[in-house]
Amino acid sequence: MSHAVLGGNLWKLDQNMFKKWKKRYFVLSRVGDGNYRLSYKEEHTSKAKVCKLTPGTSIIRKITRSNSKCHGRKFCFVLTVDSQCPGLYLASDKLDFNRWTNALSSALTVPFDTAGA
């Protein structure tokens, strides 16, 4: 059984050759074994993609606005998990950015890597 910790919309940068930002609905959940998972849907009718967050191997990094990876956008972060959920994520505002990065950081139980991406 899992319990939702946080849910909401984030923008995810596609990993394909077109590299477009796409809005997705994400849910961070705590699963029965005490670990966390992050799931999202590409379309309203599609099956959710799920990635397991593994403390010590999954990493979250806040990205500065000047970093070219985020194309000058604010509220961007990198989450390195697995092949299902790699990449750049973008929150719509500072409140959402803080909610997501704090919740993910807590789920990973490791401090942010602030060394720049």
C-alpha positions in Angstrom: 0.0 0.0 0.0 1.2 3.5 -0.7 0.4 6.9 0.7 0.6 10.1 -1.4 3.0 12.7 0.1 2.7 15.3 -2.6 0.9 15.6 -5.9 0.8 18.3 -8.6 1.8 19.5 -12.0 5.5 19.9 -13.0 7.0 20.4 -16.4 9.4 17.7 -17.6 11.9 18.2 -20.4 11.5 15.4 -23.0 14.5 13.3 -23.6 13.8 12.9 -27.3 15.5 14.9 -30.0 13.0 17.8 -29.9 13.6 18.6 -26.2 10.3 20.2 -25.4 8.9 21.0 -21.9 5.7 19.0 -21.3 3.3 19.4 -18.4 2.8 16.2 -16.4 0.9 15.3 -13.2 3.3 13.8 -10.6 2.7 12.0 -7.4 5.3 11.4 -4.7 4.3 8.4 -2.6 5.6 6.5 0.4 5.3 2.8 -0.2 4.9 0.0 2.3 8.6 -0.8 2.7 9.3 2.9 3.8 10.8 3.9 0.5 9.4 6.4 -1.9 8.3 6.4 -5.5 7.6 9.2 -8.0 5.0 8.5 -10.7 3.6 10.6 -13.5 1.3 10.3 -16.4 2.0 11.6 -19.9 -1.7 11.7 -20.9 -4.9 11.6 -18.9 -5.6 8.1 -20.2 -2.1 6.7 -20.2 -0.6 4.3 -17.7 1.6 6.0 -15.0 5.3 5.8 -15.3 6.9 4.9 -11.9 10.4 5.4 -10.6 11.7 4.2 -7.3 13.6 6.8 -5.3 16.7 5.2 -3.7 18.5 7.1 -0.9 22.2 7.4 -1.7 21.8 6.7 -5.4 19.1 9.1 -6.5 20.1 12.7 -6.5 18.3 16.0 -6.7 20.0 19.3 -7.6 18.6 22.8 -7.7 19.6 24.5 -10.9 20.5 28.2 -11.1 18.6 30.3 -13.7 21.8 31.0 -15.6 22.5 27.3 -16.2 22.0 26.5 -19.9 20.3 23.2 -19.1 17.1 25.0 -18.1 17.2 27.5 -20.9 17.0 30.5 -18.6 13.9 29.3 -16.8 13.4 29.7 -13.0 12.4 27.0 -10.6 14.2 24.2 -12.4 15.8 21.0 -10.8 17.5 17.8 -11.9 16.4 14.5 -10.5 18.6 11.5 -11.3 16.7 8.3 -10.5 16.6 5.7 -13.3 15.8 5.4 -16.9 12.1 6.0 -16.3 12.4 9.5 -14.8 15.7 11.1 -15.7 16.1 14.7 -16.4 15.0 18.2 -15.8 11.9 19.3 -14.0 10.4 22.7 -13.8 7.9 24.0 -11.2 5.5 26.8 -12.0 6.4 29.1 -9.1 8.7 29.4 -6.1 6.2 27.9 -3.7 5.8 24.8 -5.9 9.5 24.6 -6.5 10.2 24.6 -2.7 7.5 22.1 -2.0 8.8 19.6 -4.6 12.5 20.0 -3.9 12.0 19.8 -0.1 9.7 16.7 -0.4 12.1 14.9 -2.8 15.1 15.8 -0.7 13.4 14.4 2.4 12.4 11.2 0.5 16.0 10.7 -0.5 17.3 11.6 3.0 20.4 13.1 1.5 21.3 16.8 1.3 21.0 18.8 -1.9 24.0 18.7 -4.3 24.4 22.4 -4.8 27.6 22.2 -6.9 25.7 23.2 -10.0 24.8 21.0 -12.9 
